[in-house]
């Protein structure tokens, strides 16, 4: 993967049932969030989970739901402090949380800003901690999947009609 050669940041690779996505993690700007994500990746926490929420042209979300509908929570709890300095541009990876400015735990989302552009209103409310450097077309392909718009608890729905699985996430560069 040639994208790895061009970065000095840690890189996580997501092998999904739709293809491969690589994200560089800005550990100099969101150190606690990156450390938490890397620990969960190295523990195999995300392996086998599904993208449980997708909104076309906006984002894809994963980090707590298994294909059978059961959920997992991080063994580490919430991240120690909220780090919300980075911008929610196309391809940004961000930590989901229970509310604006609340530190996240394990759920993350990747922005699909192809149609709607940057989401500056999310800046300072959710902690972006990296950016997609490979596989943005896979992000878009996942976001384009048909979904159940009635799905709760996500306002506006977003549960894919068929499972999109994170087969494995691993650190290609730490």
Secondary structure, 3 states (H helix, E strand, C coil): CHHHHHCCCEEEEEEECCEEEEEEECCCCCHHHHHHHHHHHHCCCCCCEEEEEEECCCEEEEEEEECCCCECCCCCCCCCCCCCCCCCCCCEEEECCCCCCCCCCCCEEEECCCCCCCCHHHECCEEEEEEEEECHHHHHHHHCCCEECCCCCCCCCCEECCCCEEEEEEEEEC
